[in-house]
Each structure stands twice: as structure tokens, then as C-alpha cells.
Amino acid sequence: MSETVDDFSAMISAFFGGADDHVVEATAEALLNSDPRRFSSETQAHTQALRRAVETEFPDLTSYRQQELAALLRCIGSAQTWLRMREEFGLPGSRSGPLVAWAIELILDGARTGNVPGTVGSEIGEPA
């Protein structure tokens, strides 16, 4: 589990690479965890840990913006993303993991400079 948002990209890169060693199990996780009603307790714990890490790293964001950022990071760094990159694009986890880690780092760098939708250069607003 990631304790900080910076841990998350390294954790995802390692997960994607390791998933190739356990394709059947990782595919089953991706398929079963695609339905929110079936999220495993481990998946839920990882999500909560990431939410706490985002809250800690970005205390100046509203709780809604923190939730959006955590949701984006969690969806990008998911077993479903690993599976789609593998099956649809032919990228093994050893290649997709570093790509996804790079994307996560770009998002975090943007958020650290205040470039978050709804706060800079965007018409997106929080719900009333």
C-alpha cells in the first residue's frame, strides 16, 4: 500500500511488472474488481490509503478536488489498466508499468503546481 503519493507510482510500476508473472490471477482481479459491488477488501484498503496520501500531500485542495485526484490516480493505476494495455495494445507490464508511473508523476507534478481541473484554466466546477 502507498503511504505517500510518491510511493504510488513506484508501487504501480512494480505491480504491472509483477502481474505478468501471474497473468491468470491478475486478469481475474481486473475482471472481478471492475464491478464496484465486488471490490475486495484489499482493493478498498488500497483506495483508502491513496485517498489519505492525497489528503496529506494536497491539504490546500478541497475535499472534492482531493477525491477527484485520488480517483484519477486509482483508475490509472488499476488492474483494469494493466489488462487493457496488455490485451488491447500488446504491452506487457514491464513496459506499461513505467508508462503509467510516468503519467502518474506528470499528474502529481501538475497538481503540485496548482494545475488541477477546476482551479486553473478550467471551467469545471465543484457540484453545488
C-alpha positions in Angstrom: 0.0 0.0 0.0 1.2 3.5 -0.7 1.9 5.7 2.3 2.6 8.7 0.1 1.6 9.8 -3.3 5.2 9.4 -4.4 5.1 5.7 -3.3 2.1 5.2 -5.6 3.9 5.4 -9.0 6.6 3.0 -7.9 4.1 0.6 -6.5 2.0 0.6 -9.7 5.1 0.1 -11.9 6.1 -2.9 -9.7 2.5 -4.2 -9.7 2.2 -4.0 -13.5 5.6 -5.8 -14.0 4.7 -8.5 -11.4 1.3 -9.0 -12.9 2.9 -10.6 -16.0 4.2 -13.3 -13.7 0.7 -14.1 -12.6 -1.4 -13.4 -15.6 -4.4 -15.6 -14.7 -4.7 -14.2 -11.2 -4.1 -10.6 -12.3 -6.7 -11.0 -15.1 -9.2 -12.4 -12.6 -8.6 -9.5 -10.3 -9.0 -7.0 -13.1 -12.3 -8.6 -14.2 -13.8 -9.1 -10.8 -12.8 -5.7 -9.5 -14.3 -4.0 -12.5 -17.6 -4.1 -10.6 -17.6 -1.8 -7.6 -20.1 -4.1 -5.8 -17.4 -6.7 -5.8 -14.3 -4.7 -4.7 -12.1 -6.8 -2.5 -11.3 -5.6 1.0 -7.7 -5.3 -0.2 -8.8 -3.1 -3.1 -10.8 -0.9 -0.7 -7.8 -0.7 1.6 -5.5 0.4 -1.2 -8.1 3.1 -2.3 -8.4 4.4 1.3 -4.6 4.5 1.7 -4.3 6.5 -1.6 -7.1 8.9 -0.5 -5.2 9.6 2.8 -2.0 10.1 0.9 -3.6 12.6 -1.5 -5.2 14.4 1.5 -1.8 14.6 3.2 0.1 15.8 0.1 -2.5 18.3 -1.1 -4.1 19.8 2.1 -5.0 23.0 0.2 -7.3 21.3 -2.2 -10.9 21.0 -1.3 -12.0 17.5 -0.2 -13.9 17.3 -3.5 -10.7 18.0 -5.5 -8.8 15.6 -3.3 -11.4 12.9 -4.1 -11.1 13.6 -7.9 -7.3 13.4 -7.8 -7.4 10.2 -5.8 -10.0 8.7 -8.2 -7.9 9.6 -11.2 -4.7 8.1 -9.8 -6.5 5.0 -8.7 -8.2 4.4 -12.0 -5.0 4.9 -14.0 -3.1 2.6 -11.6 -5.6 -0.2 -11.8 -5.5 -3.9 -12.8 -8.0 -2.9 -15.5 -5.5 -0.5 -17.0 -2.8 -3.2 -16.8 -5.1 -5.7 -18.6 -6.2 -3.3 -21.3 -2.7 -2.2 -22.1 -1.7 -5.9 -22.2 -4.6 -7.3 -24.2 -5.5 -4.4 -26.5 -2.1 -2.8 -27.1 0.2 -5.8 -26.6 2.2 -4.0 -23.9 3.5 -6.3 -21.1 3.5 -4.9 -17.6 7.3 -4.4 -17.8 6.5 -1.7 -20.4 3.2 -0.4 -19.3 4.2 -0.1 -15.7 6.8 2.6 -16.3 4.5 4.4 -18.7 1.7 4.5 -16.1 4.2 5.6 -13.4 5.3 8.4 -15.7 1.7 9.5 -16.3 1.1 9.5 -12.5 4.2 11.6 -11.9 3.0 14.1 -14.5 -0.3 14.4 -12.8 1.3 14.8 -9.4 3.7 17.4 -10.7 0.8 19.3 -12.2 -1.2 19.1 -9.0 1.8 20.4 -7.0 2.0 23.5 -9.2 -1.8 24.1 -8.8 -2.7 22.8 -12.2 -5.8 20.9 -11.1 -9.1 21.0 -13.2 -11.4 23.5 -11.7 -8.6 25.5 -10.1 -6.5 26.6 -13.1 -7.6 27.1 -16.7 -10.7 25.1 -16.5 -14.4 25.6 -16.5 -15.0 22.5 -14.4 -16.6 23.4 -11.1 -17.5 21.6 -7.9 -21.1 20.4 -7.7 -23.4 22.6 -5.7 
